[in-house]
Amino acid sequence: MSNELYKTQIYKSIFGRKIRNKRNIRNVSIQQLAEDSGVSVNHINNIELGKSHPSAGLFHAICNALHIDATTFFKEVMEEVELLILEEE
């Protein structure tokens, strides 16, 4: 697996896990998040499982639905990705 592909896999996994954590902390069901974001439950589930990544518009819709700051959330994800990659090198 190439280094960039590996980084992408890590990013999607961490991103999805953090979305699920934020959703659970705010006690929002996956059905409600899907409705509030304008996508299917399956799409949100795939994002949370790290199987897919949302478009920029959907990312902002998810952040709005969860009442989280998109910039702060993205920074948190990227910091965690970088730490994990550094630990594995």
matplotlib code that plots the C-alpha trace (Angstrom):
import matplotlib.pyplot as plt

x = [0.0, 1.4, 2.1, -0.6, -3.2, -2.3, -2.7, -6.1, -7.2, -6.1, -7.8, -11.1, -11.0, -10.3, -12.7, -15.6, -14.8, -14.8, -18.1, -19.7, -18.3, -19.6, -23.0, -23.1, -22.0, -24.9, -27.3, -28.2, -29.3, -27.8, -31.3, -31.6, -28.1, -28.9, -32.2, -30.6, -27.7, -29.9, -28.4, -29.2, -28.5, -26.3, -24.2, -23.7, -22.9, -20.3, -18.7, -18.6, -17.1, -14.3, -15.6, -16.3, -15.7, -18.2, -18.0, -17.2, -20.9, -21.9, -19.1, -20.5, -24.0, -22.9, -21.1, -24.1, -26.4, -24.1, -23.5, -19.7, -17.3, -16.0, -12.6, -11.9, -13.2, -11.0, -7.9, -8.6, -8.8, -5.6, -3.7, -4.7, -3.8, -0.4, 0.3, -0.7, 1.5, 4.4, 4.0, 4.1, 7.2]
y = [0.0, 3.4, 5.9, 8.3, 5.6, 4.6, 8.2, 8.4, 5.2, 6.5, 9.8, 8.3, 6.0, 8.7, 11.1, 8.6, 7.6, 11.2, 11.9, 8.9, 10.0, 13.6, 12.1, 9.9, 12.6, 14.8, 11.9, 12.2, 9.0, 8.0, 8.4, 12.0, 12.9, 11.5, 13.5, 16.7, 16.3, 15.4, 12.0, 8.3, 6.4, 4.1, 7.1, 8.3, 4.8, 4.4, 7.7, 6.6, 3.3, 5.0, 3.5, 6.8, 10.5, 13.3, 16.1, 19.5, 20.5, 17.3, 17.8, 21.2, 19.9, 17.2, 19.7, 22.0, 19.1, 18.2, 21.8, 21.5, 24.0, 22.5, 24.1, 22.9, 19.4, 19.2, 20.4, 17.8, 15.0, 16.1, 16.4, 12.8, 11.5, 13.1, 11.7, 8.3, 8.4, 9.6, 6.9, 4.2, 5.5]
z = [0.0, -0.9, 1.8, 0.5, 0.3, 3.8, 5.1, 3.3, 5.0, 8.4, 7.8, 6.8, 9.8, 12.3, 10.7, 10.8, 14.4, 15.5, 13.8, 15.5, 18.9, 18.4, 17.4, 20.4, 22.8, 21.5, 21.7, 18.0, 16.3, 13.0, 11.5, 12.8, 11.6, 8.1, 7.9, 9.2, 6.7, 3.7, 3.0, 3.7, 6.9, 4.8, 3.7, 7.3, 8.4, 5.6, 6.7, 10.3, 9.4, 7.4, 4.1, 2.5, 3.1, 2.7, 0.2, 1.6, 1.5, 3.4, 5.9, 6.7, 6.9, 9.4, 11.5, 11.5, 12.4, 15.3, 16.4, 16.0, 14.5, 11.2, 11.3, 14.9, 14.0, 10.9, 12.9, 15.5, 12.9, 11.2, 14.5, 15.4, 11.9, 12.1, 15.6, 14.5, 11.4, 13.4, 16.0, 13.3, 11.5]

ax = plt.figure().add_subplot(projection="3d")
ax.plot(x, y, z, "-o")
ax.set_aspect("equal")
plt.show()
